[in-house]
């Protein structure tokens, strides 16, 4: 008698209907599924949602965002970039700088919003800093996708492309976003 | 407690089953890592990950379908 038989002395009438080899065949099919999944990711040209992988030579269609002077520090505006599903957020930081990011949280895809001095994902209380979109608190581990902005001579603001993903993701330090600051944002 | 004897093809050693499960665990980790990398915009490791996953799948398939020498009751 094997050790697990002694540990779990249960006898089921149906247990003989499913052999180890059948179970191993099922596992092999699951294994093939994993391989097919990786192959699909390999062959897929369009980036996954939240991913940043524009095709070489791909030209974005610029999107007009209105007058740059319309947005005051601390204000935000939503817009669509590539298509009607590509929700983005334009913000003017408290320092007065304009930034635009994909609105999709890199954790589970909820829409982030601009609160105080940070971008906040209300689903799981993830926070991103506004300068480069880095996650500073909560479950997200990847930065928000950034959108390239262009101010034209007539004062209009345009979204013209996608920023490359920053690779120098800093360690989350308490000084970057102290936990006690959270009460200031949510209150 | 005695289990009814099975046909030879139905027997499968615990070692073979353990290797198959280990292959699945490695593939699960590999898939999660690859997905994380793709979401981060890094696609360079996809080719290598696919080849590694394919090799592990071949191992699992061989064990499941073509491994009579691993049966634990060759005389049955």
Boltz contact constraints between the chains, C-beta under 6 A:
constraints:
  - contact:
      token1: [A, 16]
      token2: [B, 4]
      max_distance: 6.0
  - contact:
      token1: [A, 19]
      token2: [B, 10]
      max_distance: 6.0
  - contact:
      token1: [A, 20]
      token2: [B, 12]
      max_distance: 6.0
  - contact:
      token1: [A, 20]
      token2: [B, 17]
      max_distance: 6.0
  - contact:
      token1: [A, 21]
      token2: [B, 10]
      max_distance: 6.0
  - contact:
      token1: [A, 21]
      token2: [B, 12]
      max_distance: 6.0
  - contact:
      token1: [A, 24]
      token2: [B, 12]
      max_distance: 6.0
  - contact:
      token1: [A, 24]
      token2: [B, 17]
      max_distance: 6.0
  - contact:
      token1: [A, 24]
      token2: [B, 20]
      max_distance: 6.0
  - contact:
      token1: [A, 24]
      token2: [B, 64]
      max_distance: 6.0
  - contact:
      token1: [A, 25]
      token2: [B, 64]
      max_distance: 6.0
  - contact:
      token1: [A, 27]
      token2: [B, 20]
      max_distance: 6.0
  - contact:
      token1: [A, 27]
      token2: [B, 24]
      max_distance: 6.0
  - contact:
      token1: [A, 28]
      token2: [B, 60]
      max_distance: 6.0
  - contact:
      token1: [A, 28]
      token2: [B, 61]
      max_distance: 6.0
  - contact:
      token1: [A, 28]
      token2: [B, 64]
      max_distance: 6.0
  - contact:
      token1: [A, 31]
      token2: [B, 24]
      max_distance: 6.0
  - contact:
      token1: [A, 31]
      token2: [B, 27]
      max_distance: 6.0
  - contact:
      token1: [A, 31]
      token2: [B, 57]
      max_distance: 6.0
  - contact:
      token1: [A, 31]
      token2: [B, 60]
      max_distance: 6.0
  - contact:
      token1: [A, 32]
      token2: [B, 57]
      max_distance: 6.0
  - contact:
      token1: [A, 34]
      token2: [B, 27]
      max_distance: 6.0
  - contact:
      token1: [A, 34]
      token2: [B, 31]
      max_distance: 6.0
  - contact:
      token1: [A, 34]
      token2: [B, 53]
      max_distance: 6.0
  - contact:
      token1: [A, 35]
      token2: [B, 53]
      max_distance: 6.0
  - contact:
      token1: [A, 35]
      token2: [B, 54]
      max_distance: 6.0
  - contact:
      token1: [A, 35]
      token2: [B, 57]
      max_distance: 6.0
  - contact:
      token1: [A, 38]
      token2: [B, 34]
      max_distance: 6.0
  - contact:
      token1: [A, 38]
      token2: [B, 49]
      max_distance: 6.0
  - contact:
      token1: [A, 38]
      token2: [B, 50]
      max_distance: 6.0
  - contact:
      token1: [A, 38]
      token2: [B, 53]
      max_distance: 6.0
  - contact:
      token1: [A, 39]
      token2: [B, 50]
      max_distance: 6.0
  - contact:
      token1: [A, 41]
      token2: [B, 38]
      max_distance: 6.0
  - contact:
      token1: [A, 42]
      token2: [B, 46]
      max_distance: 6.0
  - contact:
      token1: [A, 42]
      token2: [B, 50]
      max_distance: 6.0
  - contact:
      token1: [A, 48]
      token2: [B, 38]
      max_distance: 6.0
  - contact:
      token1: [A, 48]
      token2: [B, 39]
      max_distance: 6.0
  - contact:
      token1: [A, 50]
      token2: [B, 39]
      max_distance: 6.0
  - contact:
      token1: [A, 51]
      token2: [B, 39]
      max_distance: 6.0
  - contact:
      token1: [A, 51]
      token2: [B, 41]
      max_distance: 6.0
  - contact:
      token1: [A, 52]
      token2: [B, 41]
      max_distance: 6.0
  - contact:
      token1: [A, 53]
      token2: [B, 41]
      max_distance: 6.0
  - contact:
      token1: [A, 142]
      token2: [B, 40]
      max_distance: 6.0
  - contact:
      token1: [A, 165]
      token2: [B, 41]
      max_distance: 6.0
